[in-house]
Amino acid sequence: MDRKMANRKLIRLSQLKNKLATENLEEIDWVTFGVIVKKVTPQSANNGRTFSIWRLNDLRDLNECVSLFLFGEVHKEHWKTDQGIV
């Protein structure tokens, strides 16, 4: 993990909203971790393609969640991922 995190900044999901407002994250090599706390049943978009929505949390502040939308190949590869997985 130390090797993977070298020269990267950890931003907790519960801090993400504040960091987006105060820092230019496009100029920083950053990483975050989240736990899937809720999965919505896969849905169809207007174009007929299926997508998934996950609610992620860092378990530090259970009121602060991030919604992650999975489309295309990412949806196909990961839609069966279980709730509770990091």
C-alpha positions as CSV (number, residue, x, y, z in Angstrom):
1,M,0.0,0.0,0.0
2,D,2.9,2.4,0.8
3,R,4.2,1.9,-2.8
4,K,0.7,2.5,-4.3
5,M,0.2,5.7,-2.2
6,A,3.7,7.2,-2.8
7,N,3.3,10.8,-3.9
8,R,-0.4,10.7,-3.7
9,K,-2.7,12.6,-1.3
10,L,-5.4,10.7,0.6
11,I,-8.7,12.6,0.6
12,R,-11.4,11.0,2.7
13,L,-14.9,10.8,1.1
14,S,-16.3,12.8,4.0
15,Q,-13.9,15.6,3.1
16,L,-14.4,15.5,-0.6
17,K,-17.1,18.2,-0.9
18,N,-14.9,20.7,1.1
19,K,-11.8,19.8,-0.9
20,L,-13.6,20.3,-4.2
21,A,-14.6,23.8,-3.0
22,T,-11.2,24.8,-1.7
23,E,-8.6,23.0,-3.9
24,N,-8.0,22.4,-7.6
25,L,-8.0,18.6,-7.4
26,E,-7.2,18.3,-11.1
27,E,-3.6,19.4,-10.3
28,I,-3.2,16.9,-7.4
29,D,-2.6,13.1,-7.7
30,W,-5.1,12.0,-5.1
31,V,-6.9,8.9,-4.0
32,T,-9.9,8.0,-1.9
33,F,-11.4,4.9,-0.4
34,G,-15.1,4.1,0.2
35,V,-17.4,1.3,1.3
36,I,-20.4,0.5,-0.7
37,V,-23.2,1.3,1.8
38,K,-26.1,1.1,-0.7
39,K,-26.7,-0.2,-4.2
40,V,-29.6,0.8,-6.3
41,T,-31.0,-1.9,-8.6
42,P,-29.4,-1.4,-12.1
43,Q,-31.5,0.9,-14.2
44,S,-31.9,1.7,-17.9
45,A,-31.0,5.1,-19.3
46,N,-33.0,6.9,-22.0
47,N,-30.7,5.4,-24.6
48,G,-31.4,1.9,-23.4
49,R,-28.0,1.3,-21.8
50,T,-27.9,-0.1,-18.3
51,F,-26.1,1.6,-15.4
52,S,-25.7,1.2,-11.6
53,I,-25.6,3.7,-8.8
54,W,-23.6,3.0,-5.6
55,R,-23.7,5.1,-2.4
56,L,-20.2,5.2,-0.9
57,N,-19.0,6.2,2.6
58,D,-15.7,6.3,4.4
59,L,-17.3,5.2,7.7
60,R,-16.0,8.3,9.4
61,D,-19.2,10.4,8.9
62,L,-22.2,8.2,8.0
63,N,-24.2,11.3,6.9
64,E,-21.7,12.1,4.1
65,C,-22.1,9.8,1.2
66,V,-21.0,10.1,-2.4
67,S,-23.0,8.7,-5.3
68,L,-21.0,6.8,-7.9
69,F,-22.6,6.1,-11.3
70,L,-21.3,3.1,-13.2
71,F,-21.8,3.1,-17.0
72,G,-20.5,1.0,-19.9
73,E,-17.7,-1.5,-19.3
74,V,-17.3,-0.4,-15.7
75,H,-21.0,-1.3,-15.1
76,K,-20.7,-4.6,-16.9
77,E,-17.6,-5.6,-14.9
78,H,-18.6,-4.4,-11.4
79,W,-22.4,-4.4,-11.1
80,K,-22.5,-7.6,-9.1
81,T,-20.0,-6.2,-6.5
82,D,-21.6,-6.8,-3.0
83,Q,-22.7,-4.0,-0.7
84,G,-20.1,-3.6,2.1
85,I,-17.1,-4.1,-0.2
86,V,-14.3,-1.5,0.0
